[in-house]
């Protein structure tokens, strides 16, 4: 189960930004779906690792909190070069949220 979709990422990050982050060829014309799908799958695996300790997977629906967490993880993961302080801070906050879910302090 994907915790965030391409469309949700476009709404959060913008299509132009996703083109820049995923287009390894540098032609800047469209989102590279293979790169984006890999980043989403990596985020899903990380989230499952935390959430699965506390809840049966797959979840019946994706809570908004996990959509936000997935967005931060995907965005961070797409930064093959150094991420900005804001992107890194959002990623760290997302992981802290997942740790809270795993421990049962965040539902």
ABEGO torsion letter per residue (X at the ends): XBABBAAAAAAAAEAAAAAAAABAAGAGABBBAAAAAAAAAAAAAAAAAAAAAABBOBBABBBAAAAAAAAAAAAAAABABBBBAAAAAAAAAAAAAAAAAAAGABX
